[in-house]
Amino acid sequence: MDGGLIAIGAGIGAGLVTIGAGLGIGKITAAAADATGRQPEAAGDIRTTALIMSALIEGVALFCAVTCFLLSGNVG
């Protein structure tokens, strides 16, 4: 397989992972803000849940991005 295509695919994959993680964390943040506005007394629990979910998304995104960069490093 052509090394240039692998590098382009890895770059596109890393970009898609970043966009997906940003959209996911943005959606979690919007939902948490909405939930806090509806039920202010549960703000601590909502914040904790949102932080855990954001950390899980970041972990998966980091794993995927590293995989893409490792694939692009094996070109040649």
Helices and strands as residue ranges (DSSP letters): H 3-38, G 40-42, H 43-73
